[in-house]
């Protein structure tokens, strides 16, 4: 894949949009776990699918899927953190309520440095998992296309 700023911008905007939406959905108690798993694992397949559907990228190789997945996972988790952490802290401080007890304790008692390090670490975990699911997405697309031929 040739380095393309427009494609990088499209990947970043799509993944940030999905990450921010997941940040809001995670605030709800029963949907939070599903939304968090979506952020960590499933942003890349949706971004790859949308980019292929609207002809932003050609169905090229699994290496492209790994790169797109890693970018989408990291940016998506950072957007998730930007939305989820401040809103969750406000809800904890004002209403004394947390959708996730362990996360509530961390957010209520942690300093800014610890929150930043945790967000970056989980962003790298999200990038790794989304790189794998992006690879699988391209692999499945190539497999289906080879069956059609």
HELIX and SHEET records of a PDB file:
HELIX    1   1 UNK A    5  UNK A   25  1                                  21    
HELIX    2   2 UNK A   32  UNK A   37  1                                   6    
HELIX    3   3 UNK A   38  UNK A   42  3                                   5    
HELIX    4   4 UNK A   43  UNK A   53  1                                  11    
HELIX    5   5 UNK A   62  UNK A   95  1                                  34    
HELIX    6   6 UNK A  101  UNK A  109  1                                   9    
HELIX    7   7 UNK A  112  UNK A  148  1                                  37    
END                                                                             
